[in-house]
């Protein structure tokens, strides 16, 4: 090898050394990054908006027309501790039953009798709020009915398809309620203005979603209860109204454990009105 060739090789090697060192350094950095790259926890990753868990829902169950002889009250009280009982103020046992229910921890409502379509042929009983009354007379009747049901936390209408569709009548009724008392619109007519006026008057309120026992057979009541369950799971809460019929109490007693197992909660009316 000539001296010139040797000199050229030496220069070439000297030039390659930094290039090789750079390649080794880059290779080391790449390998280290791959091996030691931090793992992103799933909980730290952005999540889509969470929907309410399916199978959940709250049911407000109100049993109307409480206060008459031979009603299955003892059986009704075993359905769930948060069942609501609406006592008719003009019934024979209104005071007795309201006191017993309250002592057992149940929520009590006044089932306010109001004028229906077809009155007087169809009668809500004595002491009812009528559309022919003056505002003062309506207020007096409302206060008397509420006072006849001890421990009442709220009011829902008994009958009242004509009265609840009359804004003047409903304004007088709602204005006569004691401070803090809520109103549940039984919606015995689609024309009812009760819930709407209650909201305008800043009275806590809600409205019935499903009647359970217009048809008093176990099959029909179970079908209505399924509808109430669907409404509750779809909307989060639903209000169902039944009556103190033996068939209604039997079905509810049988179905309540399955409803609770499916994620349904029974709620007091006072817990969901707004």
C-alpha positions in Angstrom: 0.0 0.0 0.0 1.4 3.4 -1.0 1.7 6.2 1.6 -1.0 8.1 -0.3 -3.5 5.2 0.0 -2.7 4.8 3.7 -3.3 8.5 4.4 -6.7 8.4 2.5 -7.9 5.4 4.5 -7.0 7.1 7.8 -8.9 10.2 6.8 -11.9 8.1 5.8 -11.9 6.2 9.1 -11.7 9.4 11.0 -14.7 10.8 9.2 -16.8 7.6 9.7 -16.2 7.6 13.5 -18.6 10.5 14.3 -21.2 9.2 11.9 -21.0 5.8 13.5 -21.2 7.3 17.0 -24.3 9.3 16.0 -26.0 6.2 14.6 -25.2 4.3 17.8 -26.6 7.1 19.9 -29.8 7.4 17.8 -30.3 3.6 18.0 -29.9 3.7 21.8 -32.5 6.5 22.2 -35.0 4.7 20.0 -34.6 1.4 21.9 -34.9 3.2 25.2 -38.0 5.0 24.2 -39.7 1.9 23.0 -38.9 -0.1 26.1 -39.7 2.6 28.6 -42.6 4.4 26.9 -45.2 5.0 29.6 -48.5 3.1 29.3 -51.6 5.3 29.3 -54.1 4.0 31.8 -57.6 3.4 30.4 -59.1 5.5 33.2 -57.0 8.5 32.1 -58.2 8.3 28.5 -61.0 10.5 27.4 -64.4 8.7 27.7 -67.6 9.3 25.8 -70.5 10.9 27.8 -71.9 8.3 30.2 -75.5 7.3 29.8 -77.6 6.4 32.8 -77.2 2.7 33.5 -79.9 0.7 31.9 -82.2 -1.1 34.3 -82.3 1.8 36.7 -85.4 3.9 37.4 -87.5 5.3 40.2 -91.2 4.7 40.7 -93.5 6.8 42.8 -96.5 4.6 43.6 -99.5 6.3 45.0 -102.5 4.3 46.3 -105.7 6.3 46.1 -109.1 6.2 47.8 -107.7 5.1 51.2 -110.1 5.3 54.2 -112.9 2.9 53.6 -113.9 -0.3 55.5 -112.6 -3.7 54.4 -109.6 -2.3 52.4 -106.4 -4.4 52.4 -104.4 -1.8 54.2 -102.2 -4.2 56.1 -101.2 -6.0 52.9 -100.6 -2.7 51.1 -98.1 -1.6 53.8 -95.9 -4.7 53.1 -95.3 -3.7 49.4 -92.5 -1.2 50.1 -91.7 1.2 52.9 -91.8 4.1 50.4 -95.3 3.5 49.0 -97.5 6.6 49.2 -101.1 6.5 50.4 -103.7 9.1 49.4 -106.5 9.4 51.9 -110.0 10.6 50.9 -111.0 13.2 53.5 -114.7 12.4 53.2 -114.1 8.6 53.9 -115.2 6.9 57.1 -111.7 6.0 58.3 -109.7 9.0 57.0 -108.3 10.1 60.3 -107.7 6.6 61.7 -105.9 5.4 58.6 -103.8 8.5 58.1 -102.6 8.3 61.7 -101.8 4.6 61.4 -99.9 5.1 58.1 -97.9 8.0 59.4 -97.0 6.1 62.6 -95.7 3.3 60.4 -93.5 5.7 58.4 -95.5 6.0 55.2 -96.1 9.2 53.3 -99.7 10.4 53.3 -101.5 12.6 50.8 -104.9 14.2 50.8 -106.9 12.8 48.0 -108.8 16.1 47.2 -112.3 15.4 45.8 -113.0 17.6 42.8 -115.8 17.9 40.2 -115.7 15.4 37.4 -117.3 15.5 33.9 -120.8 14.2 34.3 -121.4 15.8 37.7 -123.8 15.5 39.5 -124.5 12.1 38.0 -120.9 11.2 38.7 -120.2 12.4 42.2 -116.8 12.8 44.0 -118.6 12.7 47.4 -119.3 15.4 50.0 -117.1 18.4 50.4 -115.8 18.4 46.9 -114.4 21.4 45.0 -116.9 22.4 42.4 -116.6 24.8 39.4 -119.7 26.7 40.5 -118.0 27.8 43.7 -116.4 31.2 44.2 -112.7 31.5 44.7 -113.3 32.0 48.5 -115.5 28.9 48.6 -112.9 26.8 46.8 -110.2 27.9 49.2 -112.4 27.1 52.2 -113.3 23.6 50.8 -109.6 22.9 49.9 -108.4 23.9 53.4 -111.1 21.8 55.1 -110.3 18.7 53.1 -106.5 19.0 53.8 -107.2 19.5 57.5 -109.3 16.3 57.5 -106.2 14.2 56.6 -103.7 14.3 59.4 -100.0 14.2 58.4 -100.7 15.0 54.7 -97.5 16.1 52.9 -99.2 16.7 49.6 -102.4 16.6 47.6 -103.6 14.8 44.5 -107.0 15.2 42.9 -109.8 12.6 43.3 -111.8 12.7 40.0 -111.7 16.3 39.0 -111.7 16.0 35.2 -113.8 19.1 34.9 -112.3 21.1 37.8 -108.7 20.5 37.0 -109.2 21.8 33.4 -110.5 25.1 34.8 -107.6 27.6 35.4 -109.6 29.7 37.8 -110.6 26.8 39.9 -107.1 25.3 40.0 -105.5 28.7 40.8 -107.8 28.9 43.8 -107.1 25.4 44.9 -103.3 25.7 44.6 -103.3 29.1 46.3 -105.1 27.6 49.3 -102.6 24.8 50.0 -100.5 25.2 53.1 -97.0 26.4 52.6 -94.7 23.6 51.5 -97.4 21.2 50.5 -96.9 19.7 47.0 -99.4 18.9 44.3 -99.5 15.7 42.2 -101.7 16.0 39.2 -103.6 12.8 38.8 -104.3 13.8 35.2 -107.9 12.4 35.0 -108.1 14.5 31.9 -105.6 15.5 29.2 -106.9 19.0 29.5 -105.7 19.4 33.1 -103.8 22.6 33.9 -102.9 21.5 37.4 -99.2 20.7 37.0 -98.6 23.8 34.7 -100.2 26.2 37.1 -98.4 24.7 40.1 -95.1 25.3 38.4 -96.1 28.9 37.6 -97.0 29.4 41.2 -93.7 27.8 42.5 -95.5 24.9 44.1 -93.6 21.6 44.0 -95.4 19.3 41.6 -95.4 16.2 39.4 -98.0 14.4 37.2 -99.2 10.9 36.9 -97.7 8.8 34.1 -99.7 5.5 34.4 -103.0 4.4 36.0 -102.5 0.8 37.1 -106.0 -0.5 37.5 -108.6 1.1 35.3 -109.2 -2.5 34.4 -109.3 -4.5 37.7 -107.9 -7.8 36.6 -104.5 -9.1 37.6 -103.3 -9.4 33.9 -104.3 -5.9 33.1 -102.6 -4.5 36.2 -99.4 -6.4 35.5 -99.4 -5.0 32.0 -99.8 -1.4 33.3 -97.1 -2.0 35.9 -94.7 -3.1 33.1 -95.5 0.2 31.3 -94.8 2.1 34.4 -91.4 0.3 34.8 -90.5 1.1 31.2 -91.4 4.8 31.7 -89.2 4.9 34.9 -86.2 3.3 33.2 -86.6 5.5 30.1 -87.1 8.8 31.9 -85.5 8.2 35.3 -88.7 8.5 37.3 -92.4 7.8 36.7 -95.5 8.2 38.8 -98.1 5.4 39.0 -101.5 5.6 40.6 -103.4 2.6 41.8 -106.3 2.0 44.2 -107.0 -0.1 47.2 -108.4 -3.0 45.2 -107.5 -6.5 46.3 -106.2 -7.4 42.8 -104.0 -4.3 42.8 -102.5 -5.0 46.2 -101.9 -8.7 45.3 -100.1 -7.8 42.0 -98.0 -5.1 43.6 -97.0 -7.4 46.5 -95.9 -10.1 44.1 -94.1 -7.8 41.6 -92.3 -5.4 44.0 -89.4 -7.8 44.8 -88.8 -8.4 41.1 -88.9 -4.7 40.4 -86.4 -4.0 43.1 -84.1 -6.8 41.9 -84.2 -5.2 38.4 -82.8 -1.9 39.7 -86.1 -0.1 40.3 -86.4 2.0 43.4 -89.7 3.0 45.0 -89.7 6.7 46.1 -91.8 9.0 48.2 -93.6 11.6 46.3 -92.0 14.4 48.3 -88.6 13.2 47.1 -89.3 13.7 43.4 -91.5 16.8 43.1 -89.9 19.9 41.9 
